[in-house]
Amino acid sequence: MVDLGNGFGFDTHAVYNQPSAPTDYNLFESDSTIVNYLHGRGSGLDDLVGLGELLGKTQTIEAGRLANEHPPILRTHDRNGNRIDEVEFHPAWHSLMTLTIGEGVASYPDMADTRKDAHLKRAVGLYLVSQVEAGHGCPVSMTYAAVPTLRHSPELAEIWEPGFRSRNYDFGLKIPSSKAGLTCGMAMTEKQGGSDVRANTTTATLTASGTYRLLGHKWFCSAPMSDAFMTLAQSRNGLSCFLVPRVLEDGTLNGIRLQRLKDKVGNRSNASSEIELAGAVGHLVGEEGRGIKTILEMVGCCRLDSLIGAAAQMRQALVQALWFARRRSAFSSLLIEHDLMQNVLLDLILESEASSLMALRMAHATDQSGIDEGESDLRRIGIAISKFLVCKRAPTFVAEAMECLGGSGYVEESLTARLYREAPLNGIWEGAGNVNALDTLRAMHRQPSTVDALLSELSKSRGFINSYDGRLDELEARLVGLEVSEWNARQLVGRLGLLLQSHLMIENSMPELAAVFVESRLGESWGAPTIGCLPKIPESLRKGAIEAASLGL
Ligand SMILES: Cc1cc2nc3c(=O)[nH]c(=O)nc-3n(C[C@H](O)[C@H](O)[C@H](O)COP(=O)(O)OP(=O)(O)OC[C@H]3O[C@@H](n4cnc5c(N)ncnc54)[C@H](O)[C@@H]3O)c2cc1C
């Protein structure tokens, strides 16, 4: 076999000091944050050890690359001119879907299993597979998330739930009841409004058969090859949620027309489409006119997965940076031996650990939600806070990790390039940053018990580090009376996020490292958790400055 590492093929120079990419390592076992958290809960780890090993193999990492190098292709018609509205994928995509669905990552757990950390383990599964290939996490996540919404209509759940929870991946245009496994997408966003879905204009008209006919469009509909879509449309009683199958039980294609696939910055392996709903048959899910409330359960689960996905990106970017810095030399020493590089890497290690702990804690709260009201409240507010903070910080984190590889990090052959293009997405879909910050305020106002649950969680770490206690006092005082304006939402939610991360570090990390984390995030000055945390500025100055900067725009 040719040894490329010895500079095969060059007679002008030898190739050395060029580290290979990480391969043949166990993604699970090498991640002490995850291992220790599960170990501390007495959770069985065997399945995850096997998954971690499989994901670290060269061929699995290569499948992730191939699925992105060969993005999906839209096939609207067959050779005879019949509409087929199908998406064609590279075999690598199918192999990843088979693996991940087979591991149960798309399967919403049984209530009984939540006592055995089923959501938590499933979250770790998603965290691991996303590090190898993030795009296929989208249909996997939506299929998982669809189930609690579907359960609003038990008669529909009886038909569809076994397919959504199946561990079989069965791709293609087939009658749903004939398939060994089903996937589900979500269709809410329209051209005139995504965050504000009340602006939806797609209509749903009740027919004599009891089903509805949907007419309109969706501006973003990811995974359009799914077997069904949770879809919002206006019916006679207002915005309602519908399950819209892609193939009907008589074998005909439902009226969902794929217009085109989005040409995205990243997330290339995954198909995201624009669709028209041309009289598509839909089944009402939940109460008519209560569509937002019904679909919010799906959105909540997808938000948890965005948080997990962002933490996974950080972890994988860190793996790339550490691997490289341990093998690359500059100025006569390995990069990792340089003082300043250690400062950078250690900060990344702390940030990654705190973000992973947040994702784990929210997955654990999901397990407990059905049996413990406090945990349900913590989940409600905690996911909004955590998604906001971790998804906001992920792009900066990935850019910094990329820089650790120098120029080699900025070329497409490096996984850091793919991570970089993927990084902003979790902050945009399932509620962009402002929307999650405002959602946190909404939870505080409409459900004050969520504030109690958060404060009770944060109080568990009192008495260990003075600056933590001081910051907690400060925020507690601020939360009394809930006098928080929209202007300050990002600052407040960012700080709550930093406190939650600090608490989780105190609870789970090495005490010395937790102290460094707390000092650097909560110390002398809070600093700004993200952009958009300016102090109060008079309105005239605000408007004047924005106008001046927008001159001619
Ligand atoms: C790759 C990709 C795949 C997607 N897949 C799907 C899918 O499968 N199904 C689906 O339904 N959607 C999907 N989306 C759409 C996504 O959920 C929306 O883009 C997102 O919710 C934002 O909506 P919008 O694009 O209409 O932006 P807008 O709602 O116009 O928001 C623009 C900006 O304004 C901010 N903003 C909005 N309201 C306020 C406010 N009150 N105060 C302050 N700021 C505010 C937002 O935070 C955002 O930064 C996808 C998007 C992408 C990029």
The ligand as a Tripos MOL2 file, in Angstrom:
@<TRIPOS>MOLECULE
LIG
   53    58     1     0     0
SMALL
NO_CHARGES

@<TRIPOS>ATOM
      1 C1        -32.2800   25.2250    6.1680 C.3       1 LIG1
      2 C2        -33.6240   25.5820    6.6910 C.ar      1 LIG1
      3 C3        -34.5820   24.5940    6.7950 C.ar      1 LIG1
      4 C4        -35.8550   24.9110    7.2710 C.ar      1 LIG1
      5 N1        -36.7950   23.9230    7.3480 N.ar      1 LIG1
      6 C5        -38.0580   24.2310    7.7270 C.ar      1 LIG1
      7 C6        -39.0850   23.2440    7.7680 C.ar      1 LIG1
      8 O1        -38.8440   22.0690    7.5030 O.2       1 LIG1
      9 N2        -40.3310   23.6170    8.1060 N.ar      1 LIG1
     10 C7        -40.6370   24.9020    8.4240 C.ar      1 LIG1
     11 O2        -41.7930   25.1880    8.7240 O.2       1 LIG1
     12 N3        -39.6870   25.8690    8.4150 N.ar      1 LIG1
     13 C8        -38.4150   25.5610    8.0810 C.ar      1 LIG1
     14 N4        -37.4460   26.5330    8.0610 N.ar      1 LIG1
     15 C9        -37.8240   27.9040    8.3230 C.3       1 LIG1
     16 C10       -37.3540   28.4610    9.6400 C.3       1 LIG1
     17 O3        -37.9910   27.8250   10.7070 O.3       1 LIG1
     18 C11       -37.6010   29.9770    9.5760 C.3       1 LIG1
     19 O4        -36.7010   30.5030    8.6250 O.3       1 LIG1
     20 C12       -37.4400   30.6560   10.9140 C.3       1 LIG1
     21 O5        -38.4480   30.2460   11.7910 O.3       1 LIG1
     22 C13       -37.4840   32.1950   10.7740 C.3       1 LIG1
     23 O6        -38.5940   32.5980   10.0340 O.3       1 LIG1
     24 P1        -38.4270   33.5700    8.7730 P.3       1 LIG1
     25 O7        -37.3920   32.9960    7.8850 O.co2     1 LIG1
     26 O8        -39.7510   33.8140    8.1910 O.co2     1 LIG1
     27 O9        -37.8440   34.9020    9.3660 O.3       1 LIG1
     28 P2        -38.6640   36.0750   10.0960 P.3       1 LIG1
     29 O10       -39.7700   35.5040   10.8850 O.co2     1 LIG1
     30 O11       -38.9600   37.1250    9.1130 O.co2     1 LIG1
     31 O12       -37.5490   36.5890   11.1130 O.3       1 LIG1
     32 C14       -36.4250   37.3560   10.6710 C.3       1 LIG1
     33 C15       -35.6580   37.8420   11.9000 C.3       1 LIG1
     34 O13       -36.5090   38.6370   12.7000 O.3       1 LIG1
     35 C16       -36.4640   38.2050   14.0530 C.3       1 LIG1
     36 N5        -37.7680   38.4370   14.6680 N.ar      1 LIG1
     37 C17       -38.9580   37.8800   14.3430 C.ar      1 LIG1
     38 N6        -39.9160   38.3220   15.1740 N.ar      1 LIG1
     39 C18       -39.3320   39.1870   16.0440 C.ar      1 LIG1
     40 C19       -39.7890   39.9760   17.1450 C.ar      1 LIG1
     41 N7        -41.0670   39.9410   17.5390 N.pl3     1 LIG1
     42 N8        -38.8990   40.7610   17.8140 N.ar      1 LIG1
     43 C20       -37.6030   40.7850   17.4500 C.ar      1 LIG1
     44 N9        -37.1120   40.0700   16.4250 N.ar      1 LIG1
     45 C21       -37.9600   39.2660   15.7300 C.ar      1 LIG1
     46 C22       -36.0960   36.7420   13.9980 C.3       1 LIG1
     47 O14       -35.4550   36.3500   15.2060 O.3       1 LIG1
     48 C23       -35.1550   36.7230   12.8020 C.3       1 LIG1
     49 O15       -33.8540   37.0300   13.2310 O.3       1 LIG1
     50 C24       -36.1580   26.2320    7.6330 C.ar      1 LIG1
     51 C25       -35.1710   27.2240    7.5420 C.ar      1 LIG1
     52 C26       -33.9200   26.9090    7.0860 C.ar      1 LIG1
     53 C27       -32.8850   27.9860    6.9900 C.3       1 LIG1
@<TRIPOS>BOND
     1     1     2 1
     2     2     3 ar
     3     2    52 ar
     4     3     4 ar
     5     4     5 ar
     6     4    50 ar
     7     5     6 ar
     8     6     7 ar
     9     6    13 1
    10     7     8 2
    11     7     9 ar
    12     9    10 ar
    13    10    11 2
    14    10    12 ar
    15    12    13 ar
    16    13    14 ar
    17    14    15 1
    18    14    50 ar
    19    15    16 1
    20    16    17 1
    21    16    18 1
    22    18    19 1
    23    18    20 1
    24    20    21 1
    25    20    22 1
    26    22    23 1
    27    23    24 1
    28    24    25 2
    29    24    26 1
    30    24    27 1
    31    27    28 1
    32    28    29 2
    33    28    30 1
    34    28    31 1
    35    31    32 1
    36    32    33 1
    37    33    34 1
    38    33    48 1
    39    34    35 1
    40    35    36 1
    41    35    46 1
    42    36    37 ar
    43    36    45 ar
    44    37    38 ar
    45    38    39 ar
    46    39    40 ar
    47    39    45 ar
    48    40    41 1
    49    40    42 ar
    50    42    43 ar
    51    43    44 ar
    52    44    45 ar
    53    46    47 1
    54    46    48 1
    55    48    49 1
    56    50    51 ar
    57    51    52 ar
    58    52    53 1
@<TRIPOS>SUBSTRUCTURE
     1 LIG1         1 GROUP 0 **** ****
